[in-house]
Amino acid sequence: MGTNIVLIFLVLIIISLLCYPKIQSWIDYYKEQRAIEFKQKTGLDLSSLYRLSAPKPYLENLILKPAVFYFDENNLYRIKPNEPLFKYPLSTIIEARRTMITINNRRVWKIIIDNAGQQLIYKLRAYKNFSLFLDKVRENPNAIVDNRYIWGIFE
């Protein structure tokens, strides 16, 4: 009985090792197709952008189609399905504030943008590149930017 389990386990390992190159090629193909579709929809190169907003839960993506935020060296991009791409220079961000709300252990941040005298307010959950984004916004001396971590420990 015990040897059968070991043999089955070894066979599964061998099969998975033999299938690994094929699975990896499928993953690479999917990534390439995603980048091509993104470029067709937005005209932007996905590899040069950093994602700013955390992914939404699966059902929320299906029902609400929320906006996704990306940024690069100079601009913040708001991308929402079936809407035009909104591009804001990072220098127009006047405030990046931490709110008291956390969703799935991710802090919700409030971003205020000065768009030709009109203030636009966006709320989004922080993602892994958020510290880099805050550093870019801090380069504007007029911007009010909260620290990402409270006492250097807690988000």
C-alpha atoms as an extended CHARMM CRD file, in Angstrom:
* protein
*
       155  EXT
         1         1  MET       CA              0.0000000000        0.0000000000        0.0000000000  PROA      1               0.0000000000
         2         2  GLY       CA              2.7380000000        2.4580000000        0.9780000000  PROA      2               0.0000000000
         3         3  THR       CA              4.8270000000        1.6610000000       -2.1070000000  PROA      3               0.0000000000
         4         4  ASN       CA              1.8260000000        2.2930000000       -4.3710000000  PROA      4               0.0000000000
         5         5  ILE       CA              1.4340000000        5.7970000000       -2.9630000000  PROA      5               0.0000000000
         6         6  VAL       CA              5.1370000000        6.4800000000       -3.4530000000  PROA      6               0.0000000000
         7         7  LEU       CA              4.9980000000        5.1960000000       -7.0530000000  PROA      7               0.0000000000
         8         8  ILE       CA              1.9320000000        7.2930000000       -7.8350000000  PROA      8               0.0000000000
         9         9  PHE       CA              3.6250000000       10.3310000000       -6.3240000000  PROA      9               0.0000000000
        10        10  LEU       CA              6.7910000000        9.7490000000       -8.4020000000  PROA      10              0.0000000000
        11        11  VAL       CA              4.7440000000        9.2910000000      -11.5920000000  PROA      11              0.0000000000
        12        12  LEU       CA              2.9150000000       12.5600000000      -10.9210000000  PROA      12              0.0000000000
        13        13  ILE       CA              6.2160000000       14.3730000000      -10.3960000000  PROA      13              0.0000000000
        14        14  ILE       CA              7.6430000000       12.9620000000      -13.6400000000  PROA      14              0.0000000000
        15        15  ILE       CA              4.5030000000       13.9040000000      -15.5960000000  PROA      15              0.0000000000
        16        16  SER       CA              4.5410000000       17.4280000000      -14.1750000000  PROA      16              0.0000000000
        17        17  LEU       CA              8.2340000000       17.8270000000      -15.0640000000  PROA      17              0.0000000000
        18        18  LEU       CA              7.5510000000       16.6610000000      -18.6120000000  PROA      18              0.0000000000
        19        19  CYS       CA              4.5900000000       19.0410000000      -18.9660000000  PROA      19              0.0000000000
        20        20  TYR       CA              6.3630000000       22.0460000000      -17.4330000000  PROA      20              0.0000000000
        21        21  PRO       CA              7.6980000000       23.5060000000      -20.7330000000  PROA      21              0.0000000000
        22        22  LYS       CA              4.2460000000       23.3170000000      -22.3220000000  PROA      22              0.0000000000
        23        23  ILE       CA              2.5670000000       24.9430000000      -19.3260000000  PROA      23              0.0000000000
        24        24  GLN       CA              5.2240000000       27.6690000000      -19.2590000000  PROA      24              0.0000000000
        25        25  SER       CA              4.6850000000       28.3560000000      -22.9710000000  PROA      25              0.0000000000
        26        26  TRP       CA              0.9290000000       28.7510000000      -22.3230000000  PROA      26              0.0000000000
        27        27  ILE       CA              1.6360000000       31.2290000000      -19.5270000000  PROA      27              0.0000000000
        28        28  ASP       CA              4.0420000000       33.2210000000      -21.7210000000  PROA      28              0.0000000000
        29        29  TYR       CA              1.5140000000       33.2560000000      -24.5680000000  PROA      29              0.0000000000
        30        30  TYR       CA             -1.2060000000       34.5270000000      -22.2220000000  PROA      30              0.0000000000
        31        31  LYS       CA              1.0610000000       37.3280000000      -20.9580000000  PROA      31              0.0000000000
        32        32  GLU       CA              1.9510000000       38.3570000000      -24.5250000000  PROA      32              0.0000000000
        33        33  GLN       CA             -1.7070000000       38.3890000000      -25.5780000000  PROA      33              0.0000000000
        34        34  ARG       CA             -2.6420000000       40.4450000000      -22.5250000000  PROA      34              0.0000000000
        35        35  ALA       CA              0.0560000000       43.0120000000      -23.3480000000  PROA      35              0.0000000000
        36        36  ILE       CA             -1.0790000000       43.1760000000      -26.9960000000  PROA      36              0.0000000000
        37        37  GLU       CA             -4.7420000000       43.6610000000      -26.0220000000  PROA      37              0.0000000000
        38        38  PHE       CA             -3.7680000000       46.3250000000      -23.4740000000  PROA      38              0.0000000000
        39        39  LYS       CA             -1.7780000000       48.2160000000      -26.1140000000  PROA      39              0.0000000000
        40        40  GLN       CA             -4.6720000000       48.0210000000      -28.5900000000  PROA      40              0.0000000000
        41        41  LYS       CA             -7.1690000000       49.3520000000      -26.0340000000  PROA      41              0.0000000000
        42        42  THR       CA             -5.0460000000       52.0920000000      -24.4760000000  PROA      42              0.0000000000
        43        43  GLY       CA             -2.0900000000       52.7540000000      -26.7620000000  PROA      43              0.0000000000
        44        44  LEU       CA              0.2340000000       52.2260000000      -23.7740000000  PROA      44              0.0000000000
        45        45  ASP       CA              2.9970000000       49.6930000000      -23.2670000000  PROA      45              0.0000000000
        46        46  LEU       CA              2.0510000000       47.5170000000      -20.2910000000  PROA      46              0.0000000000
        47        47  SER       CA              5.6780000000       46.6630000000      -19.4960000000  PROA      47              0.0000000000
        48        48  SER       CA              6.5580000000       50.3330000000      -18.8770000000  PROA      48              0.0000000000
        49        49  LEU       CA              3.7090000000       50.9340000000      -16.3930000000  PROA      49              0.0000000000
        50        50  TYR       CA              3.3440000000       50.1950000000      -12.7020000000  PROA      50              0.0000000000
        51        51  ARG       CA             -0.0230000000       49.0910000000      -11.4050000000  PROA      51              0.0000000000
        52        52  LEU       CA             -1.2180000000       51.3670000000       -8.6240000000  PROA      52              0.0000000000
        53        53  SER       CA             -4.6140000000       49.9980000000       -7.5710000000  PROA      53              0.0000000000
        54        54  ALA       CA             -5.0240000000       46.5480000000       -6.0810000000  PROA      54              0.0000000000
        55        55  PRO       CA             -7.0870000000       44.0390000000       -8.0450000000  PROA      55              0.0000000000
        56        56  LYS       CA            -10.7390000000       43.8540000000       -7.0770000000  PROA      56              0.0000000000
        57        57  PRO       CA            -12.3870000000       40.6260000000       -5.9140000000  PROA      57              0.0000000000
        58        58  TYR       CA            -13.5540000000       38.4260000000       -8.7850000000  PROA      58              0.0000000000
        59        59  LEU       CA            -17.3040000000       39.0740000000       -8.4880000000  PROA      59              0.0000000000
        60        60  GLU       CA            -16.7670000000       42.8170000000       -8.2070000000  PROA      60              0.0000000000
        61        61  ASN       CA            -14.8220000000       42.7190000000      -11.4880000000  PROA      61              0.0000000000
        62        62  LEU       CA            -17.6790000000       40.8970000000      -13.1980000000  PROA      62              0.0000000000
        63        63  ILE       CA            -20.4450000000       43.1640000000      -11.9350000000  PROA      63              0.0000000000
        64        64  LEU       CA            -19.0280000000       46.6740000000      -11.5470000000  PROA      64              0.0000000000
        65        65  LYS       CA            -16.0750000000       46.8690000000      -13.9830000000  PROA      65              0.0000000000
        66        66  PRO       CA            -14.0260000000       49.1500000000      -11.6890000000  PROA      66              0.0000000000
        67        67  ALA       CA            -11.3510000000       51.5660000000      -12.8450000000  PROA      67              0.0000000000
        68        68  VAL       CA             -7.7240000000       50.4460000000      -12.7400000000  PROA      68              0.0000000000
        69        69  PHE       CA             -4.9260000000       52.9130000000      -12.0480000000  PROA      69              0.0000000000
        70        70  TYR       CA             -1.4140000000       52.7280000000      -13.5000000000  PROA      70              0.0000000000
        71        71  PHE       CA              1.4740000000       55.1700000000      -13.3550000000  PROA      71              0.0000000000
        72        72  ASP       CA              4.8410000000       55.7350000000      -14.9840000000  PROA      72              0.0000000000
        73        73  GLU       CA              7.6090000000       58.3030000000      -14.5030000000  PROA      73              0.0000000000
        74        74  ASN       CA              5.4180000000       61.2900000000      -15.3720000000  PROA      74              0.0000000000
        75        75  ASN       CA              1.7330000000       60.3710000000      -15.4770000000  PROA      75              0.0000000000
        76        76  LEU       CA             -1.1280000000       58.6790000000      -13.6750000000  PROA      76              0.0000000000
        77        77  TYR       CA             -3.5260000000       56.7090000000      -15.8970000000  PROA      77              0.0000000000
        78        78  ARG       CA             -7.1330000000       55.7910000000      -15.1080000000  PROA      78              0.0000000000
        79        79  ILE       CA             -8.3830000000       52.9440000000      -17.2560000000  PROA      79              0.0000000000
        80        80  LYS       CA            -11.9770000000       51.7720000000      -17.1540000000  PROA      80              0.0000000000
        81        81  PRO       CA            -13.6570000000       49.4440000000      -19.6610000000  PROA      81              0.0000000000
        82        82  ASN       CA            -15.7630000000       51.2020000000      -22.3070000000  PROA      82              0.0000000000
        83        83  GLU       CA            -14.5010000000       54.6350000000      -21.2730000000  PROA      83              0.0000000000
        84        84  PRO       CA            -11.6960000000       56.7810000000      -22.6480000000  PROA      84              0.0000000000
        85        85  LEU       CA             -8.2730000000       56.6710000000      -21.0310000000  PROA      85              0.0000000000
        86        86  PHE       CA             -7.6790000000       59.4820000000      -18.5360000000  PROA      86              0.0000000000
        87        87  LYS       CA             -4.1050000000       60.7030000000      -18.1980000000  PROA      87              0.0000000000
        88        88  TYR       CA             -3.0450000000       63.0430000000      -15.3890000000  PROA      88              0.0000000000
        89        89  PRO       CA              0.4890000000       64.3890000000      -14.9070000000  PROA      89              0.0000000000
        90        90  LEU       CA              1.8870000000       63.4390000000      -11.4970000000  PROA      90              0.0000000000
        91        91  SER       CA              2.5550000000       67.1320000000      -10.8960000000  PROA      91              0.0000000000
        92        92  THR       CA             -1.2270000000       67.7710000000      -10.7850000000  PROA      92              0.0000000000
        93        93  ILE       CA             -1.7130000000       65.4560000000       -7.8050000000  PROA      93              0.0000000000
        94        94  ILE       CA             -2.1870000000       67.7740000000       -4.8510000000  PROA      94              0.0000000000
        95        95  GLU       CA             -2.9240000000       65.2200000000       -2.1530000000  PROA      95              0.0000000000
        96        96  ALA       CA             -2.3790000000       61.5370000000       -1.3860000000  PROA      96              0.0000000000
        97        97  ARG       CA             -3.9580000000       60.6960000000        1.9680000000  PROA      97              0.0000000000
        98        98  ARG       CA             -4.3080000000       57.4580000000        3.8640000000  PROA      98              0.0000000000
        99        99  THR       CA             -7.9030000000       56.7690000000        4.9720000000  PROA      99              0.0000000000
       100       100  MET       CA             -8.9430000000       54.7460000000        8.0050000000  PROA      100             0.0000000000
       101       101  ILE       CA            -10.5070000000       52.0460000000        5.8020000000  PROA      101             0.0000000000
       102       102  THR       CA             -8.7980000000       48.7430000000        5.0210000000  PROA      102             0.0000000000
       103       103  ILE       CA            -10.2180000000       46.0980000000        2.7050000000  PROA      103             0.0000000000
       104       104  ASN       CA             -8.5930000000       42.6620000000        2.6560000000  PROA      104             0.0000000000
       105       105  ASN       CA             -5.6200000000       44.0380000000        4.6100000000  PROA      105             0.0000000000
       106       106  ARG       CA             -5.0120000000       46.7900000000        2.0570000000  PROA      106             0.0000000000
       107       107  ARG       CA             -5.3250000000       50.4420000000        3.0170000000  PROA      107             0.0000000000
       108       108  VAL       CA             -7.7010000000       52.6370000000        1.0090000000  PROA      108             0.0000000000
       109       109  TRP       CA             -6.0140000000       55.8610000000       -0.1510000000  PROA      109             0.0000000000
       110       110  LYS       CA             -7.5990000000       59.0870000000       -1.3300000000  PROA      110             0.0000000000
       111       111  ILE       CA             -5.8930000000       60.7410000000       -4.3040000000  PROA      111             0.0000000000
       112       112  ILE       CA             -6.8850000000       64.3420000000       -5.1090000000  PROA      112             0.0000000000
       113       113  ILE       CA             -5.9870000000       65.7180000000       -8.5410000000  PROA      113             0.0000000000
       114       114  ASP       CA             -6.2040000000       69.3530000000       -9.6340000000  PROA      114             0.0000000000
       115       115  ASN       CA             -7.6570000000       69.1270000000      -13.1420000000  PROA      115             0.0000000000
       116       116  ALA       CA             -7.8470000000       72.6890000000      -14.5150000000  PROA      116             0.0000000000
       117       117  GLY       CA             -9.1010000000       74.1330000000      -11.2300000000  PROA      117             0.0000000000
       118       118  GLN       CA            -11.5060000000       71.2720000000      -10.5800000000  PROA      118             0.0000000000
       119       119  GLN       CA            -10.6130000000       68.7410000000       -7.8930000000  PROA      119             0.0000000000
       120       120  LEU       CA            -11.0050000000       65.0850000000       -8.8270000000  PROA      120             0.0000000000
       121       121  ILE       CA            -11.0610000000       62.6180000000       -5.9460000000  PROA      121             0.0000000000
       122       122  TYR       CA            -10.2630000000       58.9450000000       -6.4290000000  PROA      122             0.0000000000
       123       123  LYS       CA            -10.1780000000       56.2770000000       -3.7430000000  PROA      123             0.0000000000
       124       124  LEU       CA             -8.2060000000       53.1140000000       -4.3240000000  PROA      124             0.0000000000
       125       125  ARG       CA             -6.5970000000       50.2580000000       -2.4600000000  PROA      125             0.0000000000
       126       126  ALA       CA             -2.8070000000       50.2870000000       -2.2670000000  PROA      126             0.0000000000
       127       127  TYR       CA             -0.8670000000       47.7710000000       -4.3450000000  PROA      127             0.0000000000
       128       128  LYS       CA              2.7500000000       46.6360000000       -4.2320000000  PROA      128             0.0000000000
       129       129  ASN       CA              4.1070000000       49.6590000000       -6.1710000000  PROA      129             0.0000000000
       130       130  PHE       CA              2.3520000000       52.2240000000       -4.0070000000  PROA      130             0.0000000000
       131       131  SER       CA              5.4820000000       53.3520000000       -2.1310000000  PROA      131             0.0000000000
       132       132  LEU       CA              7.1560000000       54.1890000000       -5.4520000000  PROA      132             0.0000000000
       133       133  PHE       CA              4.0830000000       56.2000000000       -6.4440000000  PROA      133             0.0000000000
       134       134  LEU       CA              4.1710000000       58.1580000000       -3.1740000000  PROA      134             0.0000000000
       135       135  ASP       CA              7.8560000000       58.9510000000       -3.7520000000  PROA      135             0.0000000000
       136       136  LYS       CA              7.0280000000       60.2840000000       -7.2250000000  PROA      136             0.0000000000
       137       137  VAL       CA              4.2170000000       62.4640000000       -5.8470000000  PROA      137             0.0000000000
       138       138  ARG       CA              6.5030000000       63.7710000000       -3.0660000000  PROA      138             0.0000000000
       139       139  GLU       CA              8.7470000000       65.2660000000       -5.7630000000  PROA      139             0.0000000000
       140       140  ASN       CA              6.0650000000       67.9570000000       -6.1150000000  PROA      140             0.0000000000
       141       141  PRO       CA              6.7730000000       70.3690000000       -3.2110000000  PROA      141             0.0000000000
       142       142  ASN       CA              3.1290000000       71.5560000000       -3.1450000000  PROA      142             0.0000000000
       143       143  ALA       CA              1.6730000000       68.0630000000       -2.7360000000  PROA      143             0.0000000000
       144       144  ILE       CA              0.4720000000       66.7870000000        0.6270000000  PROA      144             0.0000000000
       145       145  VAL       CA              1.5150000000       63.1500000000        0.9680000000  PROA      145             0.0000000000
       146       146  ASP       CA              0.9790000000       60.8830000000        3.9720000000  PROA      146             0.0000000000
       147       147  ASN       CA              3.5470000000       58.2540000000        4.8640000000  PROA      147             0.0000000000
       148       148  ARG       CA              2.5210000000       54.7880000000        3.8180000000  PROA      148             0.0000000000
       149       149  TYR       CA              3.4020000000       53.2610000000        7.1680000000  PROA      149             0.0000000000
       150       150  ILE       CA              2.3800000000       54.4460000000       10.6200000000  PROA      150             0.0000000000
       151       151  TRP       CA              5.4640000000       54.5220000000       12.8770000000  PROA      151             0.0000000000
       152       152  GLY       CA              7.3290000000       52.7420000000       10.0810000000  PROA      152             0.0000000000
       153       153  ILE       CA              5.5500000000       49.4650000000       10.8290000000  PROA      153             0.0000000000
       154       154  PHE       CA              1.8010000000       49.4210000000       10.1520000000  PROA      154             0.0000000000
       155       155  GLU       CA              0.1570000000       50.3180000000        6.8820000000  PROA      155             0.0000000000
